[in-house]
Amino acid sequence: MSIESDFEEKIDPIQEWKMYRRHLIFKGIGTGVTIGLPVIVFISLYVGFEFFDFHATNVTTWWWFGLAISFLSANLFSQYLFDRRTKINLRDVKRSTENLREEIRESIAENLRPSITVLIGKDEVRRAAAKLFSEVLECSDINDKFIHHFGAANLSPTSEEIRDSQSNDDTEESSIERLGNVIEQINDSSNGIQIFRHLRIWKPEQFKTRSPKLQEDFLKWLENQIKLMQAGPNYQIVDSRRAPVWGDSRNSIVTAFGYLDVVGDGENGFHISGQEISQRMRELLRRHAEGARAKSTKPTRYGHETVELLEILHSKLNKSMDDSKDGANSVPEDSD
């Protein structure tokens, strides 16, 4: 899309002709008044000389005085009407021009110039995520009230970060508080936001190969996903072999308004704003994550009605971790 074509689409030729015709009409009226008044005065003088006794001073003086006042009043009134209407037309044209300029600017910003912001540090990443989620919350179109997660980006603050945020005397809302408040709102099912998380969940054989710390983190994350699904039907997990595995170093968040790519443990990333590019990225990522047709690789969906399957998986993994701990703590007795 070019700026010229967008500008042509925004201008209504019929409306433009109406405004130009109105301008010509009032310009013609002003010109007619300017030329016609002297003619009317001349005709009035001629009529006065023909039908009144010029020597009857008491009659002609008052008549000429009234005639002069009448013409002067008519001239001033017509000039006032013309000036007033001209100002109104100019104000309408100015307002229409400003609205058109603003529409073109918004169209360029939305379709021609998607902004790309490089994010350095968890603070910038969290603020970008909060901005992305807030746009979905404030959206009035039900078709745009969705969030797609590809992977499981860890934006949760550590206990040390929470302490630092609470001890900070700055009155401005911290990125941790801002993101936490927004996430709490989007997880509220009453807001009607559909949340989809595409990732590859650890199976028992993968879980056993991870360190105890990662096993605990995964179980806590899985427990939180179960709570979200139990809260309402708006949260779903799409378990796909083609999606990022839990714990991958790169994750993405896509809405109708932007795309956020998170690298590492939320330390860096980049944010792309723009509906057109966001829609394209969403289609490509979904097609890749959900495109498997073979039964063995077909994605599995978990939601409000199938949350029991995740609860079973959580129990199995939790038992597996406990068994590993018991095995590590048991010491064989020495034989005599």
HELIX and SHEET records of a PDB file:
HELIX    1   1 ILE A    3  LYS A   10  1                                   8    
HELIX    2   2 PRO A   13  PHE A   51  1                                  39    
HELIX    3   3 THR A   57  SER A  107  1                                  51    
HELIX    4   4 ILE A  108  LEU A  112  3                                   5    
HELIX    5   5 LYS A  122  GLU A  138  1                                  17    
HELIX    6   6 ILE A  142  ASP A  144  5                                   3    
HELIX    7   7 SER A  159  SER A  167  1                                   9    
HELIX    8   8 SER A  175  ILE A  186  1                                  12    
HELIX    9   9 SER A  189  ASN A  191  5                                   3    
HELIX   10  10 PRO A  204  PHE A  207  1                                   4    
HELIX   11  11 PRO A  212  ALA A  231  1                                  20    
HELIX   12  12 GLN A  275  GLU A  290  1                                  16    
HELIX   13  13 VAL A  307  ASN A  329  1                                  23    
SHEET    1   A 8 SER A 115  ILE A 120  0                                        
SHEET    2   A 8 ASN A 268  SER A 273 -1                                        
SHEET    3   A 8 GLY A 258  VAL A 263 -1                                        
SHEET    4   A 8 ARG A 250  VAL A 254 -1                                        
SHEET    5   A 8 PHE A 146  PHE A 150 -1                                        
SHEET    6   A 8 GLN A 194  LEU A 199  1                                        
SHEET    7   A 8 TYR A 235  ASP A 239  1                                        
SHEET    8   A 8 THR A 300  TYR A 302 -1                                        
END                                                                             
